[in-house]
Amino acid sequence: MKRREFLFGTAGSLLLALAGCARRKWSAEDTRFAVLEDVAGRSDIDVCIIGSGPAGSALAIDLLNAGKRVVILESGSAFLDTVGTARAQKLDAYETIGLDYPLADTRVRAVGGTTAVWTGRAPRMLPADFEPHPLTPPENPWPFGYEELKPYYRRAEQTLHVVGGPSRGERAPREEELPGTPLIDIAEMRALAKRAGLTVDFPPFAHAPDPARSEPVRFARDVIPALSRHRNLALVSGATVVGFDIGPFGRAVAAHVKTYSGIQHEVRARSFVIACGAVESARLLLRARTAAFPRGLGNRSGALGRFFMEHPYRQFKAPVPGIPPFSRWQVGRTYEYCAPLRAEGSGGIALALYGRPKAPEEITIKLGIEMRPDPDNRIALSDRVTDGFGDVGAALHLRFTDQDARLWERGEGIVRSLFARLGSGTILPEGDMGWQHHHLGGARTGLDPAHSVVDPGLRVHGTENLYVAGSAVFVTGALPNPTLTIVALAHRLGDRLRGTD
């Protein structure tokens, strides 16, 4: 079992474009799975998607609506399949070098991907995140900006059923406010933050379609059951892609797929999309070596697997004299220190203020930093661990740069100044450093194949029809939770693959 608790929802499907979805309830038991042997015998598949998480499922929605024939190959199993889940976990072969990072505990190999365990926070990245700033690699800036992603953000918010109401703090501009209201009324926290000179918001929330359920969208329950019943989709679980046949001119002809028993099949398609998370996407590309790509697909630049990022955080708590007890648990978030700190030549920080009714006159502030994209922070092939197939696992090399260390110090100074404004004296660290479990980078997008892995359209450099969807393509990590941007990029790729971009 992963360290994060598996959480489930039971709600109506988001896929309003699929007939009947709005008229009935779905559950994970309704998911229809195809047989790998049957899929391997087909010659009419338009797009083969590797991974059924937010990126893969959102992409499938667009392609199916355009009349494409789609196969989703999912390495994991349905959550109710305990035997399959145990077999899938044997494929999690990871080691970490440098920082003590719990790589195996921060991934989910299962139908629906990490939406089984996420908290539902779905903010947009800020326009400045895509623009050159002190952490932007000068040789490889983002090849597109916020304005290009804006319509896809709107579609992603519809796909994820994001609610939130008006925002008062630092945020990405939008034509209209999000529907609904914030999940939690944080008026008391807003008043307290105002005393410290901050404007905070509860983050936009990807709400389960059933308004009676105060929990996030979970694709395994809310999206995939209806999706799996589309006549043009074949969803295969327990199907792990381990390589590709690459023909002339870099054209992917077939994916090599193994079942839990190790039996291998080939699945042919006109296009292939890798959407299995930053770590596994890089691992798959690194392993798929050919005469034309001796260091892995898309790795002529040597950038494949490099520039891995995460969202680390530290927490501090202190008494705040004289504040009344909170009526409920509340959290307020702000990015307002990003711009000033970037103007000083560093990365940005995110701050979250927590108040609890059972801890009167005590506040927790969570400090998150924006990690510098560092080529030495990378996903490589391990020379020590192998998976249940006997195939080579992934090794994550992770460290903090000197710039990261200075940002930690600067951020902690800001936290202490905020507590001082609130009248706090003793300030204590709360627990060890933590991670948001956001895997970013490893197959970054860019215009120049000499410095990136995929082009601005997310096609792997040097190939004709192989793409990467997900947070692996991020150039910088920014600070907002990445899922909404992942889904927005998937919708953008969907337009390209269905010929409407």
C-alpha positions in Angstrom: 0.0 0.0 0.0 1.3 3.5 -0.8 2.0 5.9 2.0 -0.8 8.2 0.9 -4.2 6.6 1.6 -6.2 5.5 -1.3 -9.3 7.7 -1.4 -12.3 6.9 -3.5 -15.3 8.8 -4.8 -18.7 7.6 -6.2 -20.1 10.2 -8.5 -21.6 10.8 -11.9 -19.3 10.9 -14.9 -17.7 14.1 -16.2 -18.0 13.0 -19.8 -21.0 14.9 -20.9 -20.1 14.4 -24.5 -20.6 10.6 -24.1 -24.2 9.5 -24.3 -26.1 8.9 -21.1 -23.3 10.0 -18.7 -25.4 12.7 -17.1 -28.4 10.4 -16.6 -26.9 7.7 -14.4 -24.4 6.9 -11.6 -21.2 5.1 -12.3 -18.8 3.2 -10.1 -15.4 1.6 -10.6 -17.2 -1.8 -11.0 -18.7 -0.5 -14.2 -15.4 -0.1 -16.0 -15.1 -2.2 -19.1 -11.7 -3.6 -19.9 -10.4 -5.0 -23.2 -8.1 -8.0 -23.6 -4.6 -7.2 -24.7 -4.5 -10.1 -27.1 -7.5 -8.7 -29.0 -6.0 -5.2 -29.1 -2.7 -6.6 -30.4 -4.5 -8.1 -33.4 -5.9 -4.8 -34.6 -4.6 -2.6 -37.4 -7.1 0.2 -37.1 -6.0 2.0 -34.0 -5.5 5.8 -34.5 -3.8 6.6 -31.1 -2.3 4.4 -28.5 -2.1 6.2 -25.1 0.2 4.8 -22.4 -1.3 5.7 -19.0 -4.9 6.3 -17.8 -4.3 9.2 -15.4 -5.4 12.8 -15.9 -3.3 13.4 -19.0 -4.2 10.1 -20.8 -7.9 10.2 -19.9 -8.3 13.9 -20.8 -6.6 13.3 -24.2 -8.8 10.2 -24.8 -11.9 12.3 -24.3 -10.9 14.7 -27.1 -9.8 12.0 -29.5 -13.0 10.0 -29.0 -15.2 13.1 -29.5 -13.3 13.6 -32.8 -14.1 10.0 -33.9 -10.7 8.5 -33.4 -10.1 4.9 -32.4 -8.2 4.9 -29.2 -6.4 2.3 -27.0 -5.3 3.1 -23.5 -2.6 0.8 -22.1 -2.5 1.0 -18.3 0.3 -0.7 -16.4 -1.8 -0.8 -13.2 -5.1 -2.5 -12.3 -8.4 -1.4 -11.1 -8.4 -0.5 -7.3 -10.8 -3.3 -6.5 -8.4 -5.8 -8.1 -6.2 -6.6 -5.1 -4.3 -9.3 -6.8 -3.6 -7.1 -9.8 -2.6 -4.2 -7.5 0.0 -6.4 -5.8 1.4 -7.5 -9.1 1.6 -3.9 -10.3 3.5 -2.8 -7.3 6.2 -5.3 -8.2 6.9 -3.1 -11.2 7.8 -0.1 -9.0 11.6 -0.4 -9.1 13.2 2.8 -7.8 16.2 4.1 -5.9 17.1 7.6 -4.9 20.5 9.1 -4.7 21.2 12.3 -2.8 18.2 13.6 -0.9 16.1 11.0 1.0 13.1 11.1 -1.4 10.3 8.5 -1.1 10.0 7.9 -4.9 8.0 4.6 -4.6 5.5 6.2 -2.2 4.9 9.2 -4.4 3.6 7.4 -7.5 0.4 5.5 -8.2 0.4 2.7 -10.7 -3.3 2.1 -11.2 -6.3 2.9 -13.3 -7.0 6.6 -13.0 -3.4 7.4 -11.9 -2.7 9.8 -9.0 -6.2 11.1 -8.9 -6.8 8.3 -6.5 -4.8 10.1 -3.9 -4.7 13.8 -4.8 -6.2 16.6 -2.8 -8.1 18.1 -5.7 -6.3 21.5 -5.8 -6.4 22.8 -9.3 -5.0 26.3 -9.7 -3.6 27.6 -13.0 0.0 28.5 -13.3 0.6 32.2 -13.4 1.4 34.0 -16.7 4.9 35.0 -15.3 5.6 31.3 -14.8 5.9 30.9 -18.6 7.9 34.0 -19.1 11.7 34.3 -18.7 12.6 34.7 -15.0 15.7 33.9 -12.9 15.0 30.1 -12.9 14.2 29.9 -16.6 17.0 28.0 -18.5 18.3 30.7 -20.9 19.0 28.0 -23.5 15.5 26.5 -23.3 12.7 28.9 -22.2 9.0 27.8 -22.4 8.1 27.7 -26.1 4.6 28.9 -25.5 3.0 31.2 -22.9 -0.1 31.6 -20.8 -2.2 33.2 -23.5 -1.8 30.1 -25.7 -2.8 27.8 -22.8 -5.7 30.0 -21.6 -8.5 28.3 -23.7 -7.1 24.9 -22.7 -7.1 25.9 -19.0 -10.8 26.6 -19.4 -11.4 23.2 -20.9 -9.4 21.6 -18.3 -11.4 23.2 -15.5 -14.6 21.8 -17.2 -13.0 18.3 -17.4 -12.0 18.4 -13.8 -15.2 20.1 -12.6 -13.2 22.9 -10.9 -15.1 25.2 -8.6 -13.9 28.1 -6.5 -15.8 31.4 -6.9 -14.1 34.8 -6.9 -10.4 35.0 -6.0 -8.9 38.0 -4.0 -5.2 37.3 -4.2 -2.5 36.7 -6.7 -3.9 34.6 -9.5 -3.9 33.9 -13.2 -6.2 36.2 -15.1 -9.4 34.7 -16.5 -12.4 35.9 -18.5 -14.9 34.8 -15.9 -14.9 33.5 -12.4 -15.0 29.8 -11.6 -18.5 28.5 -10.8 -19.6 27.5 -7.4 -18.1 28.5 -4.1 -14.9 27.5 -2.3 -15.0 24.2 -0.6 -14.3 25.9 2.7 -15.3 29.3 4.0 -12.0 30.8 5.2 -13.2 34.2 6.3 -11.5 33.9 9.7 -8.2 33.0 8.1 -8.5 35.9 5.6 -9.0 38.3 8.5 -5.9 36.9 10.3 -3.8 37.0 7.2 -4.8 40.6 6.6 -3.2 41.4 10.0 0.1 40.1 8.5 -0.3 42.0 5.3 -1.4 39.0 3.2 -4.3 38.3 0.9 -5.1 34.5 0.9 -7.5 32.3 -1.0 -8.7 28.7 -0.7 -7.4 27.1 -3.9 -9.6 26.2 -6.8 -10.9 22.7 -6.2 -11.6 19.8 -8.7 -14.9 18.8 -7.1 -16.5 15.4 -7.6 -19.5 15.9 -10.0 -22.0 15.0 -7.3 -22.2 18.2 -5.2 -23.2 16.2 -2.1 -19.7 14.8 -2.0 -17.0 17.1 -0.6 -14.1 15.3 -2.2 -12.0 15.6 -5.4 -12.7 14.1 -8.8 -11.3 10.6 -8.9 -10.9 9.4 -12.5 -11.3 5.7 -11.6 -14.8 6.4 -10.3 -15.9 9.6 -12.0 -14.5 9.5 -15.6 -13.1 6.1 -16.7 -16.2 3.9 -16.3 -18.2 5.9 -18.8 -15.1 6.5 -21.0 -14.4 2.8 -21.1 -17.8 2.2 -22.7 -17.3 4.3 -25.7 -17.4 2.1 -28.8 -14.1 3.5 -30.1 -12.1 3.0 -26.9 -10.3 -0.1 -25.7 -8.9 0.2 -22.1 -6.4 -2.5 -21.1 -5.2 -2.9 -17.6 -2.1 -4.8 -16.5 -0.4 -3.8 -19.7 3.1 -2.4 -19.3 4.8 -0.8 -22.3 8.5 -1.6 -22.3 9.7 -0.4 -25.7 8.8 0.5 -29.2 9.5 -0.5 -32.8 10.9 2.5 -34.5 10.9 2.5 -38.3 12.4 4.8 -40.9 12.4 8.6 -40.2 11.7 7.9 -36.5 8.2 6.6 -37.0 6.9 4.5 -34.1 5.3 1.4 -35.6 4.4 -0.6 -32.5 4.6 -0.6 -28.7 6.0 -3.7 -26.9 3.6 -4.6 -24.1 4.0 -7.1 -21.3 1.3 -8.6 -19.1 1.9 -9.3 -15.4 2.9 -12.9 -16.4 5.6 -11.5 -18.6 4.0 -12.4 -21.9 4.8 -9.8 -24.6 2.6 -8.5 -27.4 2.8 -5.7 -29.9 0.2 -3.0 -30.3 0.2 -1.0 -33.5 -1.2 2.5 -34.0 -0.8 5.5 -36.1 0.4 7.6 -33.2 1.6 6.9 -29.6 1.4 9.1 -26.5 3.4 8.4 -23.4 1.3 9.7 -20.4 2.6 7.6 -17.5 4.1 10.3 -15.2 7.4 12.1 -15.3 9.4 9.2 -13.8 8.0 6.4 -15.9 7.8 8.5 -19.0 11.6 9.2 -18.8 12.4 5.6 -17.8 10.5 4.3 -20.9 12.2 6.7 -23.3 15.6 5.9 -21.8 15.1 2.2 -22.2 13.8 2.4 -25.7 17.2 2.5 -27.4 17.7 1.9 -31.1 20.5 2.3 -33.5 19.3 5.8 -34.4 18.7 6.6 -30.7 21.5 4.9 -28.8 20.9 6.9 -25.6 17.1 6.6 -25.7 14.3 8.1 -27.8 14.5 11.9 -28.0 17.9 11.9 -26.2 20.3 13.2 -28.8 20.6 16.3 -26.6 21.4 14.4 -23.4 18.5 16.2 -21.7 16.3 13.2 -21.3 15.7 12.5 -17.6 17.4 15.7 -16.6 15.9 18.8 -14.9 13.7 16.9 -12.5 11.9 19.1 -10.1 9.5 18.8 -7.1 7.6 21.0 -4.8 9.3 20.7 -1.4 7.9 22.4 1.8 8.7 23.1 5.4 6.2 24.0 8.1 6.5 26.3 11.1 4.1 26.9 13.9 3.8 29.5 16.6 1.2 30.8 19.1 -0.7 33.9 18.0 -1.9 35.6 21.1 -5.5 36.9 21.3 -7.0 35.3 18.2 -10.3 33.6 18.7 -10.5 29.8 18.1 -11.2 28.8 14.5 -14.7 27.6 14.0 -13.4 25.0 11.5 -10.2 23.8 9.9 -9.1 26.5 7.4 -6.2 27.1 5.0 -5.4 30.2 3.0 -2.8 30.2 0.2 -0.8 33.0 -1.5 1.8 33.4 -4.3 2.3 37.1 -3.7 5.9 36.7 -2.8 6.8 35.2 -6.2 7.2 38.4 -8.2 9.2 40.3 -5.6 11.6 37.4 -5.0 12.0 36.8 -8.7 12.8 40.5 -9.1 15.6 39.9 -6.6 17.0 37.2 -8.8 15.7 34.0 -7.1 12.8 31.6 -7.4 9.5 32.2 -5.8 7.8 30.8 -2.7 4.3 29.7 -1.9 2.8 30.3 1.6 -0.1 28.5 3.2 -1.6 29.5 6.6 -3.4 26.8 8.6 -5.7 27.2 11.5 -7.4 24.4 13.5 -10.2 24.5 16.0 -8.4 22.1 18.3 -5.3 24.3 18.4 -6.5 27.7 19.7 -4.2 30.6 19.4 -1.8 28.6 17.2 -1.0 29.0 13.5 1.0 26.9 11.1 2.6 28.4 8.0 3.8 26.1 5.2 6.6 27.4 3.1 7.1 25.9 -0.4 10.0 26.9 -2.7 10.4 26.8 -6.5 13.3 24.5 -7.3 15.8 25.5 -9.9 15.9 23.2 -12.9 19.2 21.5 -12.4 20.7 19.1 -15.0 22.1 17.0 -12.1 18.6 16.4 -10.8 17.7 13.6 -13.1 16.0 10.3 -13.7 18.4 7.7 -14.9 18.4 3.9 -15.4 19.5 2.1 -12.3 22.4 -0.3 -12.2 21.1 -1.8 -8.9 17.3 -2.3 -9.0 15.1 -4.3 -11.4 11.4 -4.7 -11.6 9.2 -7.8 -11.5 10.0 -8.4 -15.1 13.7 -8.3 -14.5 13.9 -5.0 -16.4 16.1 -2.1 -15.3 14.5 0.3 -12.8 14.8 4.0 -12.3 17.3 5.9 -10.2 16.4 9.5 -9.1 19.4 11.7 -8.5 18.1 14.6 -6.4 19.7 17.5 -4.5 19.2 21.1 -3.6 21.3 23.6 -5.4 23.0 26.5 -3.7 20.3 28.7 -5.2 17.6 26.5 -3.6 19.4 26.7 -0.2 19.5 30.5 -0.4 15.7 30.5 -1.2 15.0 28.3 1.8 16.8 30.8 4.0 15.0 33.8 2.4 11.6 32.1 2.7 12.2 31.2 6.4 13.0 34.8 7.1 9.7 35.9 5.5 7.8 33.3 7.5 9.4 34.7 10.7 8.6 38.2 9.8 4.9 37.2 9.2 4.7 35.6 12.6 6.3 38.7 14.2 3.6 40.9 12.6 1.0 38.6 14.3 2.7 39.1 17.6 4.2 35.6 17.8 7.4 35.0 19.8 8.5 31.4 19.8 8.5 29.9 16.3 9.1 26.1 15.9 9.7 23.9 12.9 6.8 21.4 12.6 8.0 18.0 11.5 10.6 17.3 8.8 10.8 18.7 5.3 8.0 17.3 3.1 7.2 16.9 -0.6 4.0 17.6 -2.5 4.6 14.5 -4.5 4.6 16.4 -7.8 7.0 15.0 -10.3 8.0 17.6 -12.9 10.5 17.6 -15.8 12.6 14.9 -17.3 11.3 15.3 -20.9 11.1 19.1 -21.2 9.6 20.9 -24.2 11.5 23.3 -26.3 12.2 24.7 -29.7 15.8 23.4 -30.0 16.4 19.6 -30.0 19.9 20.4 -28.6 18.3 21.4 -25.3 15.0 19.6 -25.0 13.2 16.3 -25.5 9.9 17.2 -27.1 9.0 20.0 -29.4 6.4 22.7 -28.6 3.7 20.3 -29.8 5.0 17.6 -27.4 6.3 15.4 -30.1 9.5 13.6 -29.2 12.4 15.1 -31.2 13.5 12.9 -34.0 10.3 11.0 -34.2 7.2 11.4 -36.4 4.4 10.2 -34.2 5.5 9.7 -30.6 4.4 12.2 -28.0 4.7 12.9 -24.3 1.8 14.2 -22.2 2.0 15.2 -18.6 4.3 17.1 -16.2 7.5 15.5 -17.7 7.4 18.2 -20.3 7.5 21.1 -17.8 10.5 23.5 -18.3 10.2 25.1 -14.9 8.3 23.8 -11.9 6.5 27.0 -10.9 4.6 26.7 -7.6 0.9 25.9 -8.3 -0.2 22.3 -8.2 0.4 20.9 -11.7 -2.7 18.7 -12.4 -4.7 21.5 -14.1 -1.8 22.4 -16.4 -1.3 18.7 -17.1 -4.9 18.4 -18.3 -4.7 21.7 -20.2 -1.6 20.5 -22.1 -3.4 17.2 -22.8 -6.3 19.0 -24.4 -3.9 21.1 -26.4 -2.3 17.9 -27.7 -5.7 16.5 -28.4 -6.4 19.3 -30.8 -3.1 18.6 -32.6 -3.8 14.9 -32.9 -7.3 15.4 -34.2 -6.2 18.0 -36.6 -7.9 21.1 -35.2 -4.9 23.0 -33.7 
